[in-house]
Amino acid sequence: MIDSIKVLDRGEVALIDHMGNDQSIVNSARISYSKGAKKVSNDRDLIRYLMRHRHTSPLEHVEFQFYVKAPIFIFRQWHRHRTWAFSEISGRYSDLPEEFYVPEENKITKQSKSNKQGGSEEILEYARSIQQSFFNESSNDFSRYNSRLKSGMRKELARINLPLSTYSEMYAKVDLHNLFHFLSLRLDSHAQYEIRVYAEAIAELIKPIVPLAWEAFEDYKLNSINLSSLDIESIQKIMADFIGRLEYDHEFVDSIIEMYSQNISNKREKSEFIDKIGKLLKV
């Protein structure tokens, strides 16, 4: 089992401890569980049902504790997820090592014209010189910081001009339900690259522990889409027009639905899918 992954130029994510696994989810969902009474396939179906219907409390019975080393600007994004418990290194009590993040040249890209908080894939023309300036500026900031410490200045004041690229360290604990919420946001292609790679590392660390829950998360959350009432109304209009052109034939439509739902092996899930299609078609 992987327990530590290097991230960015100096970062790291390590799985320090965990409580529970897929079986913990199943046990808490069933409450009274007789070991050996259920097959693994039934456990899988139950976990998928819980995820599909947003019965999330059993997921809270699985917890993870991570050690994370990351730039401060990443921690500030991370701390917005207030369902985590954080303990971070303090520059008031400790001398901070001269470690700061310098992005790779191909990550120094232009601002997106359509997304105010995102970047494009277009690399800046002078990316290499900008990369060097990142390094020089942060090095100078740390040089001044270390000089202030040597002068006897108190640590809590000497640190205040250090850059957001400074690496910090923390222990962070979260339950699986809230971790999945974090990952659904931070694994998204629109998430900032620097925090997305930490999310990817966490995903690799937890997959072996909760493989059934992870599979369900991918199917029903990570790789799914949400439809608003306006989306549904528009789809219904499209389908109504399509069906009208076919001079609606129930048997024909039923056969099409059956054909395209062959990948859904679970009978209950398949029935739910057919019900959803029926609502979209208003039949």
Secondary structure, 3 states (H helix, E strand, C coil): CCCEEEECCCEEEEEEEEECCHHHHHHHHHCCCCCCCCCHHHHHHHHHHHHHCCCCHHHHHCEEEEEEEEEHHHHHHHCCCCCCEEEECCCCCCCCCCCECCCCHHHCEEECCCCCCCEEEEECCCHHHHHHHHHHHHHHHHHHHHHHHHCCCCHHHHCCCCCCCEEEEEEEEEEHHHHHHHHHHHCCCCCCHHHHHHHHHHHHHHCCCCHHHHHHHHHHHHCCCCCCHHHHHHHHHHHHHHHHHHCCCHHHHHHHHHHHCCCCCCHHHHHHHHHHHHHHHCC
